[in-house]
Amino acid sequence: MPMQSFGQCLAYIDVAGTNYTTFTTAKSMLGSATATAASAGVIQLPSNFWQQGTVLEIEWQAAVSWATGNTMIFTIVSGPTSNITIATSGTFKVTTTGGTTEPMYGKVILRCNTIGSGTLATVFASGFVAGRMIVPPGGTPGANYAAPSGISCWSEATPAAGTGFDSTVVNNLDFFCTMGTSSASNGFQMIQYKVFNPNEAGY
């Protein structure tokens, strides 16, 4: 007999975040430097929230600026007191044309693989990133609209679990970005962001 279940939006932002530029160290795009309502996107997941098969979907829209030669890496981080990278994207390249605060859309799906204390809990990640600045990790950058720009899978690597974490305690969930080149021309501003639990596998 089919099981009836309902999805739930666990977190979202109701105001655009800060436009972060001139950085190369991974940082939160939900308000790590300036307190904004975007910090509401950092959700606290209760202890034992993660169960094997639990799925979370993270969707975002951003305004991205880029200059030729830059790269971007996105990470989903968790942990009670420190940032543990539980999912990492590929290293996205950018087109040689450059642009200022242009739209990007992305989605990453997290599926819990293992649970437990210490570093036993792990998740798998898949998804995609779209925007005319995006060049897949294995692609050769060219001008806007030149192949292969426009869209990329979250990662081109063989699917693998991220860094282990403790699922038996309360864990924050945050979204980080790392730029390859520190420049005022390389920026990321979170415009829309939500964390959705589709309630798959009964969780």
SEKOL-587463 format. One record per residue (C-alpha): residue number from 1; residue in three letters; y, z, x. Coordinates in nm, 2 decimals, always signed. Layout:
BEGIN
 pos code     c2     c3     c1
 NUM  ALA      Y      Z      X
...
This chain:
BEGIN
 pos code     c2     c3     c1
   1  MET  +0.00  +0.00  +0.00
   2  PRO  +0.34  -0.09  +0.14
   3  MET  +0.56  +0.21  +0.26
   4  GLN  +0.91  +0.23  +0.11
   5  SER  +1.18  +0.33  +0.37
   6  PHE  +1.55  +0.31  +0.41
   7  GLY  +1.76  +0.24  +0.71
   8  GLN  +2.06  +0.46  +0.81
   9  CYS  +2.37  +0.41  +1.02
  10  LEU  +2.38  +0.70  +1.26
  11  ALA  +2.71  +0.64  +1.44
  12  TYR  +3.00  +0.40  +1.44
  13  ILE  +3.36  +0.38  +1.55
  14  ASP  +3.65  +0.34  +1.31
  15  VAL  +3.91  +0.24  +1.57
  16  ALA  +3.90  +0.02  +1.88
  17  GLY  +3.83  +0.19  +2.21
  18  THR  +4.04  +0.18  +2.53
  19  ASN  +4.07  -0.15  +2.71
  20  TYR  +3.91  -0.06  +3.05
  21  THR  +4.00  -0.26  +3.36
  22  THR  +3.99  -0.21  +3.74
  23  PHE  +3.65  -0.04  +3.77
  24  THR  +3.31  -0.11  +3.92
  25  THR  +3.14  +0.23  +3.86
  26  ALA  +2.95  +0.24  +3.53
  27  LYS  +3.16  +0.41  +3.26
  28  SER  +3.14  +0.48  +2.89
  29  MET  +3.31  +0.22  +2.67
  30  LEU  +3.34  +0.48  +2.39
  31  GLY  +3.62  +0.69  +2.53
  32  SER  +3.53  +0.81  +2.88
  33  ALA  +3.89  +0.81  +3.02
  34  THR  +4.12  +0.84  +2.72
  35  ALA  +4.03  +1.05  +2.41
  36  THR  +4.01  +0.81  +2.11
  37  ALA  +3.83  +0.80  +1.78
  38  ALA  +3.60  +0.56  +1.95
  39  SER  +3.43  +0.86  +2.10
  40  ALA  +3.27  +0.92  +1.76
  41  GLY  +3.03  +0.64  +1.86
  42  VAL  +2.87  +0.89  +2.11
  43  ILE  +2.59  +1.03  +1.89
  44  GLN  +2.39  +1.34  +1.95
  45  LEU  +2.03  +1.28  +1.86
  46  PRO  +1.85  +1.60  +1.76
  47  SER  +1.55  +1.74  +1.96
  48  ASN  +1.23  +1.55  +1.89
  49  PHE  +1.42  +1.26  +1.72
  50  TRP  +1.24  +1.01  +1.93
  51  GLN  +0.87  +0.96  +1.82
  52  GLN  +0.64  +0.68  +1.94
  53  GLY  +0.76  +0.37  +1.75
  54  THR  +1.10  +0.50  +1.66
  55  VAL  +1.35  +0.21  +1.67
  56  LEU  +1.73  +0.21  +1.71
  57  GLU  +1.95  -0.09  +1.68
  58  ILE  +2.29  -0.09  +1.86
  59  GLU  +2.54  -0.36  +1.77
  60  TRP  +2.88  -0.41  +1.92
  61  GLN  +3.18  -0.64  +1.92
  62  ALA  +3.41  -0.63  +2.21
  63  ALA  +3.73  -0.79  +2.36
  64  VAL  +3.64  -0.91  +2.71
  65  SER  +3.87  -1.03  +2.99
  66  TRP  +3.72  -1.20  +3.29
  67  ALA  +3.80  -1.39  +3.61
  68  THR  +3.57  -1.62  +3.79
  69  GLY  +3.31  -1.44  +4.01
  70  ASN  +3.29  -1.13  +3.80
  71  THR  +2.96  -0.98  +3.67
  72  MET  +2.88  -0.73  +3.39
  73  ILE  +2.59  -0.49  +3.34
  74  PHE  +2.54  -0.29  +3.02
  75  THR  +2.35  +0.03  +3.01
  76  ILE  +2.24  +0.26  +2.73
  77  VAL  +2.25  +0.61  +2.86
  78  SER  +2.12  +0.94  +2.72
  79  GLY  +2.06  +1.30  +2.82
  80  PRO  +2.17  +1.65  +2.73
  81  THR  +2.42  +1.70  +3.02
  82  SER  +2.39  +1.40  +3.25
  83  ASN  +2.38  +1.03  +3.20
  84  ILE  +2.02  +0.90  +3.23
  85  THR  +1.99  +0.52  +3.21
  86  ILE  +1.73  +0.46  +2.95
  87  ALA  +1.80  +0.08  +2.91
  88  THR  +1.97  -0.17  +3.14
  89  SER  +2.07  -0.52  +3.08
  90  GLY  +2.05  -0.81  +3.32
  91  THR  +2.35  -0.88  +3.55
  92  PHE  +2.55  -1.12  +3.34
  93  LYS  +2.76  -1.38  +3.52
  94  VAL  +3.08  -1.52  +3.37
  95  THR  +3.23  -1.87  +3.34
  96  THR  +3.47  -2.00  +3.60
  97  THR  +3.74  -2.07  +3.34
  98  GLY  +3.84  -1.71  +3.29
  99  GLY  +3.99  -1.56  +2.97
 100  THR  +4.18  -1.26  +2.82
 101  THR  +4.05  -1.03  +2.55
 102  GLU  +3.81  -1.28  +2.40
 103  PRO  +3.53  -1.19  +2.16
 104  MET  +3.18  -1.08  +2.26
 105  TYR  +2.90  -0.98  +2.03
 106  GLY  +2.58  -0.80  +2.14
 107  LYS  +2.28  -0.63  +2.00
 108  VAL  +2.01  -0.43  +2.17
 109  ILE  +1.70  -0.29  +2.01
 110  LEU  +1.55  +0.03  +2.15
 111  ARG  +1.18  +0.11  +2.07
 112  CYS  +1.04  +0.45  +2.18
 113  ASN  +0.73  +0.40  +2.40
 114  THR  +0.64  +0.75  +2.50
 115  ILE  +0.77  +1.10  +2.42
 116  GLY  +0.76  +1.44  +2.60
 117  SER  +0.95  +1.69  +2.81
 118  GLY  +1.09  +1.64  +3.16
 119  THR  +1.10  +1.26  +3.22
 120  LEU  +0.80  +1.17  +3.00
 121  ALA  +1.00  +1.00  +2.72
 122  THR  +1.07  +0.62  +2.76
 123  VAL  +1.21  +0.33  +2.56
 124  PHE  +1.18  -0.04  +2.58
 125  ALA  +1.49  -0.26  +2.52
 126  SER  +1.54  -0.62  +2.40
 127  GLY  +1.84  -0.80  +2.25
 128  PHE  +2.11  -1.05  +2.34
 129  VAL  +2.48  -1.09  +2.43
 130  ALA  +2.69  -1.38  +2.30
 131  GLY  +3.04  -1.49  +2.40
 132  ARG  +3.18  -1.80  +2.57
 133  MET  +3.23  -1.60  +2.89
 134  ILE  +2.86  -1.51  +2.92
 135  VAL  +2.63  -1.69  +3.18
 136  PRO  +2.27  -1.57  +3.19
 137  PRO  +2.16  -1.39  +3.50
 138  GLY  +1.96  -1.69  +3.62
 139  GLY  +2.23  -1.94  +3.54
 140  THR  +2.49  -2.11  +3.75
 141  PRO  +2.85  -2.04  +3.63
 142  GLY  +3.06  -2.33  +3.52
 143  ALA  +3.36  -2.38  +3.29
 144  ASN  +3.37  -2.26  +2.93
 145  TYR  +3.12  -2.44  +2.71
 146  ALA  +2.93  -2.59  +3.01
 147  ALA  +2.56  -2.52  +3.01
 148  PRO  +2.42  -2.26  +3.02
 149  SER  +2.71  -2.04  +2.91
 150  GLY  +2.75  -1.88  +2.57
 151  ILE  +2.45  -1.66  +2.51
 152  SER  +2.19  -1.47  +2.70
 153  CYS  +1.89  -1.24  +2.64
 154  TRP  +1.95  -0.87  +2.71
 155  SER  +1.73  -0.91  +3.02
 156  GLU  +1.53  -1.19  +3.18
 157  ALA  +1.30  -0.95  +3.36
 158  THR  +0.95  -0.86  +3.24
 159  PRO  +0.99  -0.60  +2.96
 160  ALA  +0.96  -0.25  +3.11
 161  ALA  +1.05  +0.10  +3.01
 162  GLY  +1.37  +0.25  +3.13
 163  THR  +1.42  +0.58  +3.32
 164  GLY  +1.23  +0.87  +3.17
 165  PHE  +1.41  +1.15  +2.98
 166  ASP  +1.33  +1.46  +2.78
 167  SER  +1.29  +1.39  +2.41
 168  THR  +1.22  +1.75  +2.32
 169  VAL  +1.59  +1.84  +2.36
 170  VAL  +1.92  +1.73  +2.20
 171  ASN  +2.03  +1.40  +2.37
 172  ASN  +2.36  +1.21  +2.37
 173  LEU  +2.35  +0.83  +2.33
 174  ASP  +2.63  +0.63  +2.49
 175  PHE  +2.71  +0.27  +2.59
 176  PHE  +2.82  +0.20  +2.95
 177  CYS  +2.96  -0.11  +3.13
 178  THR  +2.97  -0.19  +3.50
 179  MET  +3.20  -0.46  +3.63
 180  GLY  +3.11  -0.64  +3.96
 181  THR  +3.47  -0.68  +4.06
 182  SER  +3.75  -0.43  +4.01
 183  SER  +4.05  -0.63  +3.88
 184  ALA  +4.31  -0.61  +3.60
 185  SER  +4.17  -0.95  +3.50
 186  ASN  +3.82  -0.80  +3.43
 187  GLY  +3.83  -0.58  +3.12
 188  PHE  +3.61  -0.45  +2.83
 189  GLN  +3.74  -0.31  +2.50
 190  MET  +3.49  -0.19  +2.23
 191  ILE  +3.62  -0.31  +1.90
 192  GLN  +3.32  -0.24  +1.67
 193  TYR  +3.01  -0.04  +1.75
 194  LYS  +2.73  +0.11  +1.55
 195  VAL  +2.39  +0.27  +1.59
 196  PHE  +2.15  +0.19  +1.32
 197  ASN  +1.80  +0.34  +1.25
 198  PRO  +1.61  +0.08  +1.05
 199  ASN  +1.34  +0.34  +0.98
 200  GLU  +1.06  +0.14  +1.11
 201  ALA  +0.73  +0.30  +1.18
 202  GLY  +0.83  +0.56  +0.92
 203  TYR  +1.09  +0.74  +1.14
